Amino acid sequence: MCGIIGYIGKKNSVGYIIDGLKKLEYRGYDSAGVSILQDGKLVTVRAVGKVAELEKATLQVSPRGTLGIGHTRWATHGKPSEENSHPHTDCSGEIVVVHNGIIENYLVLREQLTALGHRFKSETDTEVIAHLIEENLKHVRSGKEEERLLKAVQKTNKEISGAFAYGVIWTHTPDLLIGVKNQSPLVVGIGKDENFLASDVPAFLQHTNKVLFLEEGEIVLLRAGQVTVLDKNGDEKKPKPTKISWDQKTAQKGGYDHFMLKEIYDQPQALEDTLRTARADFGKILGLDTTAMRGLKQVHIIACGTAYHAGLVGKYYIEQFAGIPVSVDLASEYKYRTIPHQTKTLAIAISQSGETADTIGAIKKAKEFGFRTLAICNVLGSTLTRTCDSTFFTHCGPEISVASTKAFTSQITAMYALAITLGLANGNLSKTAFDKLYRELLRLSKSMGETVKMEYTVRHLTRKIYKADRFIFLGRHVNFPIALEGALKLKEVSYRAAEGFAAGEIKHGPISIIEKGTPVFMLMPQDGLFEKMLSACQECRARGAFVVAITTPGGEAQAKSVSDKVFVVPQTSEFLQPILNVVPLQFLAYWIAKRLGCDIDQPRNLAKSVTVE
């Protein structure tokens, strides 16, 4: 989830772009860069690290020009480095591009362009765009330069696939900045004799609050005093600008009060971006061929906190679909317990940041045993990804709130993709069964889009229960880890006592802590254990609990008969259901914390990445 900013106007663009990048730093922060059109030539400055490093480098060069673009990077292809930082240019150095998203077919395009004589300077997918535009310009010989550039961009858009938004400048068109939107965010800020292109409103909000939110497939042509929008068919349209009333701080959060709430709503897109990785050949990601995957005898999953709960869900997936025995360990325990040494073991470390000290220490121990190691991580270039043999990048963008939401559901999605790939490789799944499971996975993002609409229902309920002293979460089978995660999320942000249990264990002790009015949340989709969960509802209700059932449409009627409140989550397959079921629990934690006046994005005593033991 990178940050784009472009400026075209009458003033020096450098200050606008650096300031815009600072406002977008929350979107990406491994590197940054600017490219300014100065006296007919592009002056590009890039730096690794925070925007402050770029600002220092830019002051030394001191470029000046009324047209420029900038970028904050969240690495997806290629390690964080100056060479991989945006902006990227073509062979001639006359075309420059900044890009947000993933070009899925960039390897094929890169090979084709290399064969045509193009020379690449980075490891990124973005550079392909610049070279494609360069190549396509060769075949558009008639018309004015601005018309030629537009046609080359339109042809390029037909050749690249994936989710992308990008901005492009060509030295031959010094009065034009072009923007393209396809599934990744891109907005236009309309000023007086100046216009802005950005991935998010905060980049230019202090200069103008008149905004055009671009639609899918649209191209925008920006000049100092004019904005032209073309629809996906190339026809001009006249969209009406929106007047933004947010302040700067609210704008960074997309209009939401907290990053946690924004990141809950980010989950449909986060899952989609994770699935773009999953579409790749998983054998290549693992660094194992089919024979090696078939030979795996056991899997160790290592993680901490929320990532540990994702690992617990992953255990069900791998044992179900691949038939391989799985152990799941807290990283802090794995480091110090005796690990039976067995060859053909895959150790999987799960971490959003890739900098969790316990997880890094545990995976180093696994490597010492000679185990194959895989990281499931969100941060390219992190210590964990450099330590492991291979990495599945979740690509869900920076997660700012300490309490993890979108990273968690993306991690589970990655585990599901891994499990069915292993199952296909070792013969536990037929190709027909694999295809069915994969199709269900590809529909998950759409279902998540429906699930996040539950906020109002959950918010309304929290008025009744937010003052309770204790909360209980129950689930069975693949939903048991979701009960643990629901309890953890509530503890993290609201500081309330909360516990998660396997529902079958409630009568073996935990039922003693239930008293009149205790909120008990039942994760009970209509599956093979639905009847068991109905019984658990009755047991808890008989002790005076305030029972909230989280079920699917088919279970709603029966759940109402044994509970005080029912949340209905969209139906998906049994093993994907937990990814949707956690959403109302995320909203629950958020709204209880908000009603209690807690610091939601920065809870007391917690850090986003625990980099010490």
Secondary structure, 3 states (H helix, E strand, C coil): CCEEEEEECCCCHHHHHHHHHHHCHHHCCCEEEEEEEECCEEEEEEEECCHHHHHHHHHHHCCCCCEEEEEEECCCCCCCCCCCCCCEECCCCCEEEEEEEEECCHHHHHHHHHHCCCCCCCCCCCHHHHHHHHHHHHCCCCCCHHHHHHHHHHHHHHHCCEEEEEEEEECCCCCCEEEEEEECCCEEEECCCCEEEECCHHHCCCCCCEEEECCCCCEEEEECCEEEEECCCCCEECCCCEECCCCHHHHHCCCCCCHHHHHHHCHHHHHHHHHHHHCCCHHHHHCCCHHHHHCCCEEEEEECHHHHHHHHHHHHHHHHHCCCCEEEEEHHHHCCCCCCCCCCEEEEEEECCCCCHHHHHHHHHHHHCCCEEEEEECCCCCHHHHHCCEEEECCCCCCCCCCCCHHHHHHHHHHHHHHHHHHHHCCCCCHHHHHHHHHHHHCHHHHHHHHHHHHHHHHHHHHHHCCCCEEEEEECHHHHHHHHHHHHHHHHHHCCEEEEEEHHHHHHCHHHHCCCCCEEEEECCCCCCHHHHHHHHHHHHHCCCEEEEEECHHHHHHHHHCCCEEEECCCCCCCCHHHHHHHHHHHHHHHHHHHCCCCCCCCCCCCCCCCCC
